[in-house]
C-alpha cells in the first residue's frame, strides 16, 4: 500500500479489513476454485478447524491472526528466481530470491522481493501442514548433503523444486489465505519465520534431532492413550468410509507402480544416451576402416580403386550425425519424462501425509469418545451414589477401600498398582463437582476431536480428486513427451540412413497393438480406475483418468 514499509502487521491487516468491508460488502461473490476442472465434488468448506484454533493448539504456533478474506480474483504470483551466495567461509550459505506480484490488500506493496533460505521453505511447509491438515502440499526438493553446495547445477535443481512448491502453494484457494504464507512472502528480515528468534538447540542438526524425539514421544503417547481407550486398527477400519479406504489402497498401488516407472525411466534415459555414444564409436571405427580400405585398395588396384572405403566413410559420417540427436533427446527425456514421474511419486508420498493426519484424527476421536464415556459413567455413578447418601450431604469423598492382594492371574501392571495403592493408602477420591467438570471437559474434547476429523474428511473429499487430476496431467504430459522424443529420434535416424541408402525408410508403419482391458494381475487395473469415481460419488469428467 505504500507509506511506512516497517508498519506492524496488525495495523496493515486492520486497514485492509476496513477497506475490504467498504469495497466488497457482505454480498460480494466468492472466488472460483483454482482447480474447478478437476474437483469432482465441491463440499462446503470446513468451518470447524480454523487457522487460529490450530495455531493456538499447535506447539510454537504463531501469534498472527488469520488474514482478512481476499476479494474475488485477487492475484498472487510468487516465483523463486536466481540463487545468491551470502557470507564467506564457514558461514557462507545460499539464499533464493523470491519475487512476488500481487493485488491482495494484505500485502504492503504490490511487488515485493525477499531472500529465503531452504530452511525457510521447510518452515513454511511445516506451518502449512500443521495449520491445514488434510490439504496435500507439494513436496520440497530433497535435502541432500553435498560437498559443492554452490555448484550451479545443484542450485538450479533446488531452485526449480522450490519454485514449483511455491507456485502450487500460491495457486491453492485455501493455502493462499494463510498468514504464514503472507509473512513468508513479505517479511524482509525473516523475523516472523521463527528461525532468527529460536534458540540454538532448535536450529540445525540439534533442532532436527529434538524435533524427531518430540515426534516420537508424541506418537508413543497417542498410541498408549489409544490402547488404553480400546482404539486401534480394527476400530479405525470399521468406522472409516469403505470408499475412502479403497482410494487409499489405490494410492499405495499407484506409489509402487510409479516407483517402478521411475526406475524404468532411468534405464530409458541411460539407454538413449548410451545409444548415441555407441553410434558415435561406430562412426569413428567406420571412418578409420574406410581410410584403411581406401589406402589398401589403391596400393593393390591403383588410383581408380577405393570405392568401398568411401562407402565406409559415408556410413561413418551418417552415424556421426546421430550422436547429437541422441544426446538432445536423452536430456529432453530426463527433463520432461523422468522428472515428472519423480514429481508424481513425491506427490503421492506427500498425499500419505494427509492420509496419516486423517488416521491420527480418527484415532484421537475414538480415544476422546472412550474417555468421555468413562468420565460420564464415573460421574453418573458418583452422582447416583451421592443421592443415596454414600458421599454425605456435603459431597465428601467416600472412604478408600483397602487394596486387594494381587492374585495369581492378574498382570504384573495390576499387581504393581495394587501394591502401590496398598503401600501409600491410595489417592483421594474426587468430589462430584470435580467429576462433573472432568466429564464436561471430556465431552468438549470429544466435540473438538469430532470437528477436526469432520474437517479433515471434507478437505480430503476435494483434495484427493485434485491430486488425481494433478497426477493425470503430469503423467499424460510425461508420456506424450516420451512419444515425441522417440518420434524425433526415429526421424533423425531415418534421415541419416536415408542419405546412405535412399529409400530405406519407405516402409509401412506398424500398427500399435491394442491396449489390454486388464493388467497382468487380473482385474486390478479396471478396479483401481473405478475407485476414484466411487469415492467422489459420481462419474469423472475426464473419462476416469
GUZA-925104 format. One line per 3 residues: number of its first residue (from 1); their letters; for each residue x, y, z of C-alpha. Coordinates in Angstrom, 2 decimals, always signed. Layout:
NUM	a	X Y Z | ...
# end
This chain:
1	xxx	+0.00 +0.00 +0.00 | +2.96 +2.35 +0.28 | +3.75 +4.52 +3.27
4	xxx	+5.97 +3.22 +6.03 | +7.30 -0.23 +4.96 | +8.00 -1.14 +8.60
7	xxx	+4.44 -0.84 +9.84 | +3.11 -3.52 +12.16 | +1.34 -6.44 +10.50
10	xxx	-1.72 -5.94 +12.69 | -2.02 -2.30 +11.51 | -1.89 -3.41 +7.88
13	xxx	-4.48 -6.11 +8.48 | -6.82 -3.69 +10.32 | -6.65 -1.19 +7.45
16	xxx	-7.16 -3.82 +4.77 | -10.07 -5.37 +6.66 | -11.81 -1.97 +6.84
19	xxx	-11.20 -1.37 +3.13 | -12.46 -4.86 +2.31 | -15.71 -4.21 +4.18
22	xxx	-16.28 -0.95 +2.29 | -15.40 -2.31 -1.14 | -16.63 -5.90 -1.11
25	xxx	-19.72 -5.63 +1.06 | -21.50 -8.59 +2.61 | -22.85 -9.94 -0.66
28	xxx	-19.68 -10.00 -2.76 | -19.28 -13.21 -4.78 | -16.70 -15.77 -3.79
31	xxx	-13.68 -16.51 -5.93 | -13.96 -19.57 -8.17 | -11.78 -22.51 -7.11
34	xxx	-8.41 -22.74 -8.85 | -8.95 -26.44 -9.54 | -12.51 -26.25 -10.87
37	xxx	-11.70 -28.52 -13.80 | -10.67 -31.43 -11.63 | -12.58 -31.05 -8.36
40	xxx	-15.24 -33.69 -8.87 | -17.22 -32.81 -5.77 | -17.47 -29.43 -4.12
43	xxx	-18.12 -29.85 -0.38 | -18.73 -26.91 +1.87 | -15.54 -25.53 +3.40
46	xxx	-14.93 -26.99 +6.83 | -15.51 -24.32 +9.46 | -14.55 -26.49 +12.40
49	xxx	-10.78 -26.26 +12.17 | -9.81 -22.62 +11.87 | -6.32 -21.32 +11.45
52	xxx	-6.45 -19.54 +14.80 | -7.51 -22.73 +16.61 | -4.75 -24.74 +15.01
55	xxx	-2.13 -22.12 +15.78 | -3.26 -21.95 +19.37 | -3.30 -25.72 +19.72
58	xxx	-0.04 -26.42 +17.90 | +3.15 -26.04 +19.92 | +5.01 -22.92 +18.90
61	xxx	+2.05 -21.60 +16.91 | +2.48 -18.07 +15.64 | +0.73 -15.12 +17.21
64	xxx	-0.61 -13.67 +13.95 | -4.38 -13.68 +13.47 | -5.89 -15.02 +10.28
67	xxx	-5.70 -12.54 +7.40 | -8.87 -10.88 +6.14 | -10.73 -12.59 +3.34
70	xxx	-9.38 -11.50 -0.01 | -11.59 -10.03 -2.74 | -12.60 -12.23 -5.66
73	xxx	-9.97 -12.64 -8.33 | -7.10 -11.48 -6.12 | -3.80 -12.09 -7.88
76	xxx	-0.89 -13.75 -6.09 | +2.11 -14.84 -8.14 | +5.35 -15.79 -6.44
79	xxx	+8.45 -17.06 -8.21 | +11.77 -18.29 -6.91 | +14.44 -16.68 -9.07
82	xxx	+18.22 -16.77 -9.03 | +20.16 -18.14 -6.02 | +22.65 -15.86 -4.28
85	xxx	+25.64 -16.62 -2.05 | +25.60 -14.92 +1.33 | +28.66 -14.74 +3.53
88	xxx	+32.10 -16.28 +3.19 | +33.97 -19.17 +4.67 | +32.21 -21.45 +7.16
91	xxx	+29.22 -19.11 +7.46 | +28.52 -18.97 +3.73 | +25.12 -20.19 +2.62
94	xxx	+22.83 -19.98 -0.39 | +19.62 -17.98 -0.44 | +16.98 -17.67 -3.13
97	xxx	+15.30 -14.50 -4.31 | +11.50 -14.72 -4.09 | +9.68 -12.23 -6.33
100	xxx	+6.02 -11.51 -5.51 | +3.42 -9.86 -7.74 | +0.01 -9.41 -6.10
103	xxx	-3.01 -7.17 -5.70 | -4.12 -8.73 -2.40 | -4.58 -5.90 +0.12
106	xxx	-2.95 -7.82 +2.96 | +0.44 -7.20 +1.32 | +2.06 -3.84 +1.96
109	xxx	+3.26 -3.45 -1.65 | +2.07 -4.91 -4.97 | +5.60 -6.02 -5.90
112	xxx	+7.98 -7.47 -3.33 | +11.32 -9.23 -3.31 | +12.76 -11.14 -0.37
115	xxx	+15.57 -13.64 +0.16 | +14.80 -17.03 +1.64 | +16.95 -19.99 +2.63
118	xxx	+15.98 -23.63 +2.15 | +15.21 -23.87 +5.87 | +12.67 -21.05 +5.46
121	xxx	+10.79 -23.08 +2.86 | +10.87 -26.04 +5.24 | +9.44 -23.81 +7.98
124	xxx	+6.62 -22.66 +5.68 | +5.65 -26.18 +4.65 | +5.66 -27.41 +8.25
127	xxx	+3.45 -24.48 +9.26 | +1.00 -25.11 +6.43 | +0.84 -28.83 +7.19
130	xxx	+0.04 -28.10 +10.86 | -2.46 -25.35 +10.07 | -4.27 -27.08 +7.18
133	xxx	-4.39 -30.80 +7.98 | -5.85 -32.78 +5.11 | -4.55 -30.49 +2.36
136	xxx	-1.98 -32.18 +0.14 | +1.10 -29.96 -0.03 | +3.56 -30.10 -2.88
139	xxx	+6.84 -31.66 -1.70 | +10.07 -29.75 -1.39 | +13.19 -30.91 -3.24
142	xxx	+15.22 -33.48 -1.35 | +17.58 -32.11 +1.25 | +20.88 -33.68 +0.26
145	xxx	+24.36 -33.31 +1.69 | +26.83 -32.20 -0.95 | +30.45 -31.18 -0.96
148	xxx	+29.65 -28.48 -3.53 | +26.68 -26.55 -2.11 | +27.31 -23.69 -4.54
151	xxx	+27.51 -25.85 -7.65 | +25.37 -24.10 -10.31 | +23.66 -27.30 -11.41
154	xxx	+22.77 -28.24 -7.81 | +21.46 -24.75 -7.05 | +19.35 -24.67 -10.22
157	xxx	+17.82 -28.07 -9.44 | +16.89 -26.92 -5.94 | +15.61 -23.55 -7.20
160	xxx	+13.29 -25.26 -9.68 | +11.88 -27.50 -6.95 | +11.33 -24.60 -4.56
163	xxx	+9.70 -22.56 -7.33 | +7.26 -25.38 -8.11 | +6.34 -25.75 -4.43
166	xxx	+5.74 -22.01 -4.00 | +3.73 -21.65 -7.22 | +1.44 -24.54 -6.31
169	xxx	+1.01 -23.16 -2.80 | +0.01 -19.72 -4.08 | -2.45 -21.29 -6.53
172	xxx	-4.27 -23.25 -3.83 | -7.50 -21.44 -2.83 | -7.05 -22.19 +0.88
175	xxx	-3.28 -22.01 +1.30 | -3.01 -18.59 -0.37 | -5.05 -17.16 +2.53
178	xxx	-2.53 -18.33 +5.15 | -0.95 -15.63 +7.27 | +2.20 -17.76 +7.41
181	xxx	+2.46 -17.57 +3.63 | +1.93 -13.79 +3.78 | +4.71 -13.44 +6.36
184	xxx	+6.99 -15.67 +4.28 | +6.45 -13.58 +1.16 | +6.78 -10.08 +2.59
187	xxx	+8.78 -10.13 +5.83 | +12.10 -8.66 +4.72 | +14.19 -9.79 +7.68
190	xxx	+12.59 -13.17 +8.28 | +11.96 -12.43 +11.95 | +8.45 -13.83 +11.80
193	xxx	+9.66 -17.13 +10.39 | +10.89 -18.17 +13.81 | +14.39 -19.10 +12.70
196	xxx	+16.17 -15.99 +13.90 | +14.45 -15.83 +17.29 | +14.63 -19.56 +18.06
199	xxx	+17.33 -20.76 +20.47 | +20.37 -22.62 +19.22 | +19.06 -26.03 +20.26
202	xxx	+16.07 -25.61 +17.93 | +18.21 -24.94 +14.86 | +20.36 -27.12 +12.65
205	xxx	+21.10 -30.74 +13.49 | +20.23 -30.27 +17.17 | +16.78 -28.94 +16.27
208	xxx	+16.19 -31.81 +13.85 | +17.13 -34.38 +16.50 | +14.94 -32.74 +19.15
211	xxx	+12.01 -32.49 +16.75 | +12.37 -36.17 +15.88 | +12.49 -37.10 +19.57
214	xxx	+9.43 -34.96 +20.30 | +7.52 -36.53 +17.40 | +8.48 -40.00 +18.60
217	xxx	+7.31 -39.20 +22.13 | +4.00 -37.84 +20.87 | +3.45 -40.97 +18.82
220	xxx	+4.18 -43.14 +21.86 | +1.78 -41.07 +23.98 | -1.00 -41.24 +21.37
223	xxx	-0.53 -44.96 +20.91 | -0.63 -45.56 +24.66 | -3.78 -43.48 +25.16
226	xxx	-5.48 -45.19 +22.21 | -4.55 -48.63 +23.51 | -5.95 -47.85 +26.94
229	xxx	-9.15 -46.50 +25.37 | -9.54 -49.54 +23.14 | -8.94 -47.73 +19.83
232	xxx	-6.82 -49.46 +17.24 | -6.53 -50.62 +13.66 | -9.68 -52.72 +13.71
235	xxx	-11.82 -49.92 +15.13 | -10.39 -47.49 +12.55 | -11.23 -49.80 +9.66
238	xxx	-14.74 -50.38 +10.99 | -15.57 -46.68 +11.25 | -13.75 -45.31 +8.20
241	xxx	-15.54 -44.86 +4.88 | -15.02 -48.01 +2.74 | -14.71 -45.93 -0.43
244	xxx	-12.01 -43.84 +1.20 | -10.15 -46.99 +2.22 | -10.29 -48.20 -1.38
247	xxx	-8.94 -44.85 -2.55 | -6.03 -45.12 -0.13 | -5.39 -48.63 -1.40
250	xxx	-5.28 -47.18 -4.91 | -2.71 -44.62 -3.75 | -0.48 -47.33 -2.29
253	xxx	-0.72 -49.31 -5.53 | +0.00 -46.17 -7.56 | +3.02 -45.37 -5.41
256	xxx	+4.55 -48.78 -6.08 | +3.92 -48.55 -9.82 | +5.32 -45.05 -10.01
259	xxx	+8.41 -46.22 -8.16 | +8.93 -48.89 -10.79 | +8.23 -46.41 -13.57
262	xxx	+10.89 -44.06 -12.18 | +13.44 -46.87 -12.18 | +12.49 -47.75 -15.76
265	xxx	+12.74 -44.11 -16.82 | +16.32 -44.09 -15.53 | +17.02 -47.06 -17.78
268	xxx	+15.33 -45.37 -20.76 | +17.33 -42.16 -20.43 | +20.54 -44.11 -19.95
271	xxx	+19.80 -46.35 -22.96 | +19.13 -43.41 -25.31 | +22.28 -41.64 -24.21
274	xxx	+24.32 -44.85 -24.39 | +22.93 -45.50 -27.87 | +24.29 -42.16 -29.03
277	xxx	+27.71 -42.94 -27.57 | +27.76 -46.37 -29.23 | +26.77 -44.94 -32.60
280	xxx	+29.48 -42.29 -32.26 | +32.06 -45.02 -31.57 | +30.76 -46.97 -34.57
283	xxx	+31.11 -43.85 -36.72 | +34.73 -43.39 -35.71 | +35.53 -47.07 -36.42
286	xxx	+33.79 -46.88 -39.81 | +35.81 -43.78 -40.73 | +39.12 -45.45 -39.77
289	xxx	+38.11 -48.60 -41.63 | +37.24 -46.54 -44.71 | +40.63 -44.78 -44.69
292	xxx	+42.42 -48.11 -44.31 | +40.40 -49.77 -47.07 | +40.93 -46.89 -49.49
295	xxx	+44.69 -46.82 -48.96 | +44.97 -50.61 -49.33 | +42.79 -50.72 -52.44
298	xxx	+44.87 -48.02 -54.13 | +48.09 -49.88 -53.35 | +46.73 -53.13 -54.78
301	xxx	+44.41 -51.94 -57.54 | +45.63 -48.46 -58.46 | +44.28 -44.96 -58.05
304	xxx	+40.91 -45.83 -59.55 | +40.06 -48.09 -56.60 | +38.81 -47.07 -53.18
307	xxx	+35.03 -47.07 -53.65 | +34.45 -49.40 -50.69 | +36.49 -47.13 -48.44
310	xxx	+34.40 -44.17 -49.47 | +31.23 -46.16 -48.62 | +32.62 -46.91 -45.15
313	xxx	+33.37 -43.24 -44.58 | +29.88 -42.28 -45.78 | +28.33 -44.70 -43.29
316	xxx	+30.57 -43.30 -40.55 | +29.59 -39.73 -41.39 | +25.89 -40.65 -41.26
319	xxx	+26.33 -42.38 -37.91 | +28.27 -39.41 -36.56 | +25.25 -37.16 -37.12
322	xxx	+23.18 -39.33 -34.75 | +25.23 -38.51 -31.65 | +23.82 -35.01 -31.16
325	xxx	+20.12 -36.02 -31.58 | +20.57 -38.88 -29.12 | +22.15 -36.58 -26.55
328	xxx	+19.42 -33.98 -27.09 | +16.59 -36.48 -26.73 | +18.20 -38.08 -23.67
331	xxx	+18.34 -34.69 -21.98 | +14.77 -34.00 -23.05 | +13.60 -37.33 -21.68
334	xxx	+15.35 -36.63 -18.39 | +13.66 -33.23 -18.03 | +10.18 -33.89 -19.41
337	xxx	+9.71 -37.63 -18.81 | +11.76 -38.84 -15.88 | +11.40 -35.65 -13.79
340	xxx	+7.55 -35.61 -13.94 | +7.48 -39.25 -12.91 | +9.63 -38.41 -9.91
343	xxx	+7.41 -35.45 -9.08 | +4.36 -37.68 -9.31 | +5.93 -40.19 -6.95
346	xxx	+6.85 -37.44 -4.49 | +3.31 -36.02 -4.73 | +1.77 -39.41 -3.92
349	xxx	+4.11 -39.75 -0.97 | +3.09 -36.26 +0.17 | -0.55 -37.34 -0.04
352	xxx	+0.23 -40.02 +2.52 | +0.88 -37.18 +4.98 | -2.77 -36.17 +4.67
355	xxx	-3.84 -39.81 +4.99 | -1.75 -40.18 +8.15 | -3.26 -36.96 +9.54
358	xxx	-6.77 -38.30 +8.95 | -5.91 -41.62 +10.56 | -4.42 -39.83 +13.56
361	xxx	-7.51 -37.60 +13.85 | -9.85 -40.61 +13.82 | -7.70 -42.40 +16.36
364	xxx	-7.81 -39.39 +18.67 | -11.56 -39.08 +18.13 | -12.15 -42.67 +19.18
367	xxx	-9.88 -42.17 +22.18 | -11.78 -39.00 +23.14 | -15.11 -40.82 +22.83
370	xxx	-13.97 -43.64 +25.09 | -12.57 -41.20 +27.65 | -15.77 -39.14 +27.56
373	xxx	-17.87 -42.25 +28.14 | -15.65 -43.31 +31.04 | -15.81 -39.88 +32.67
376	xxx	-19.57 -39.67 +32.17 | -20.16 -43.13 +33.63 | -17.93 -42.35 +36.59
379	xxx	-19.76 -39.08 +37.25 | -23.20 -40.67 +36.94 | -22.20 -43.47 +39.27
382	xxx	-20.88 -41.00 +41.84 | -23.94 -38.76 +41.48 | -26.25 -41.73 +41.94
385	xxx	-24.29 -42.88 +44.96 | -24.39 -39.35 +46.43 | -28.20 -39.30 +46.24
388	xxx	-28.25 -42.46 +48.38 | -26.09 -40.84 +50.98 | -22.81 -42.51 +50.13
391	xxx	-20.93 -39.23 +49.80 | -22.92 -37.44 +52.51 | -24.74 -34.14 +52.29
394	xxx	-21.55 -32.17 +51.91 | -20.32 -34.28 +48.96 | -17.30 -35.59 +50.86
397	xxx	-15.32 -38.31 +49.07 | -16.11 -41.89 +50.05 | -13.64 -43.78 +52.20
400	xxx	-10.86 -45.51 +50.34 | -11.21 -49.27 +50.26 | -8.10 -51.27 +51.07
403	xxx	-6.30 -52.58 +48.04 | -6.87 -56.31 +47.44 | -3.86 -58.56 +47.43
406	xxx	-2.52 -59.40 +43.96 | -3.93 -62.59 +42.53 | -2.09 -65.18 +40.55
409	xxx	-3.99 -64.46 +37.35 | -3.52 -60.67 +37.39 | -0.97 -58.94 +35.23
412	xxx	+2.22 -57.52 +36.61 | +0.94 -53.99 +35.98 | -2.24 -54.51 +38.00
415	xxx	-0.23 -56.25 +40.74 | +2.18 -53.33 +40.90 | -0.75 -50.87 +41.00
418	xxx	-2.42 -52.80 +43.83 | +0.78 -53.00 +45.86 | +1.47 -49.26 +45.33
421	xxx	-2.03 -48.26 +46.41 | -1.84 -50.53 +49.43 | +1.52 -49.12 +50.48
424	xxx	+0.64 -45.46 +50.12 | -3.03 -45.57 +51.06 | -4.35 -44.72 +47.59
427	xxx	-5.31 -41.33 +46.17 | -8.15 -39.20 +47.47 | -11.39 -39.75 +45.59
430	xxx	-12.57 -36.71 +43.59 | -15.75 -34.91 +44.58 | -18.92 -34.92 +42.48
433	xxx	-18.19 -31.37 +41.31 | -14.73 -32.42 +40.13 | -16.14 -35.47 +38.38
436	xxx	-18.73 -33.28 +36.66 | -16.05 -30.89 +35.44 | -13.95 -33.79 +34.17
439	xxx	-16.99 -35.18 +32.35 | -17.78 -31.83 +30.74 | -14.13 -31.31 +29.79
442	xxx	-14.02 -34.78 +28.20 | -17.23 -34.01 +26.28 | -15.71 -30.77 +24.99
445	xxx	-12.54 -32.59 +23.95 | -14.68 -35.15 +22.12 | -16.55 -32.41 +20.25
448	xxx	-13.26 -30.75 +19.24 | -11.87 -34.09 +18.02 | -15.08 -34.73 +16.09
451	xxx	-14.93 -31.30 +14.46 | -11.29 -31.79 +13.49 | -11.97 -35.18 +11.96
454	xxx	-15.02 -33.90 +10.05 | -12.96 -31.01 +8.69 | -10.28 -33.43 +7.51
457	xxx	-12.91 -35.57 +5.78 | -14.37 -32.55 +4.00 | -10.97 -31.32 +2.86
460	xxx	-9.83 -34.70 +1.60 | -13.06 -35.18 -0.35 | -11.79 -32.32 -2.53
463	xxx	-8.05 -32.85 -2.16 | -7.90 -36.45 -3.35 | -9.63 -35.73 -6.70
466	xxx	-7.40 -32.66 -7.04 | -4.38 -34.88 -6.52 | -5.67 -37.32 -9.10
469	xxx	-6.19 -34.57 -11.67 | -2.71 -33.17 -10.99 | -1.16 -36.60 -11.44
472	xxx	-3.16 -37.21 -14.59 | -1.92 -34.04 -16.22 | +1.68 -34.64 -15.14
475	xxx	+1.83 -38.26 -16.26 | -0.07 -37.75 -19.52 | +2.29 -34.91 -20.44
478	xxx	+5.31 -37.03 -19.48 | +4.36 -39.99 -21.66 | +3.28 -37.72 -24.52
481	xxx	+6.70 -36.08 -24.36 | +8.37 -39.51 -24.36 | +6.45 -40.42 -27.50
484	xxx	+7.54 -37.18 -29.18 | +11.16 -37.78 -28.17 | +11.23 -41.25 -29.69
487	xxx	+9.43 -39.98 -32.79 | +12.01 -37.22 -33.29 | +14.87 -39.64 -32.59
490	xxx	+13.50 -42.11 -35.14 | +13.10 -39.31 -37.69 | +16.73 -38.24 -37.27
493	xxx	+17.89 -41.85 -37.63 | +15.78 -42.35 -40.76 | +17.15 -39.15 -42.32
496	xxx	+20.73 -40.18 -41.55 | +20.48 -43.64 -43.10 | +18.36 -42.34 -45.97
499	xxx	+21.41 -40.33 -47.05 | +23.39 -43.58 -47.32 | +20.71 -45.92 -48.66
502	xxx	+17.96 -43.88 -50.36 | +14.50 -45.38 -49.93 | +15.40 -47.46 -46.88
505	xxx	+12.84 -45.65 -44.73 | +9.93 -46.02 -47.17 | +8.09 -48.75 -45.29
508	xxx	+4.57 -49.12 -43.99 | +4.21 -48.08 -40.36 | +3.47 -50.85 -37.92
511	xxx	+0.05 -50.59 -36.27 | +0.36 -50.36 -32.49 | -1.16 -53.23 -30.51
514	xxx	-4.47 -52.54 -28.76 | -4.36 -51.61 -25.10 | -5.27 -54.52 -22.82
517	xxx	-8.52 -54.31 -20.92 | -6.96 -55.87 -17.83 | -3.47 -55.94 -16.36
520	xxx	-1.36 -58.98 -15.69 | -2.81 -59.17 -12.19 | -6.40 -59.69 -13.33
523	xxx	-9.00 -57.04 -12.77 | -6.78 -54.77 -10.67 | -6.40 -52.11 -13.36
526	xxx	-10.11 -51.86 -14.01 | -10.86 -51.83 -10.31 | -8.47 -49.06 -9.33
529	xxx	-9.68 -46.86 -12.20 | -13.19 -47.02 -10.77 | -12.16 -46.33 -7.18
532	xxx	-11.87 -42.58 -7.60 | -15.28 -42.38 -9.28 | -16.83 -44.33 -6.44
535	xxx	-15.14 -42.23 -3.79 | -16.32 -38.89 -5.13 | -19.81 -40.25 -5.68
538	xxx	-20.16 -39.68 -9.41 | -18.63 -40.20 -12.82 | -15.42 -38.45 -13.75
541	xxx	-15.46 -35.69 -16.32 | -12.23 -36.81 -17.95 | -13.01 -40.42 -18.71
544	xx	-11.82 -41.85 -15.43 | -8.18 -40.88 -15.76
# end
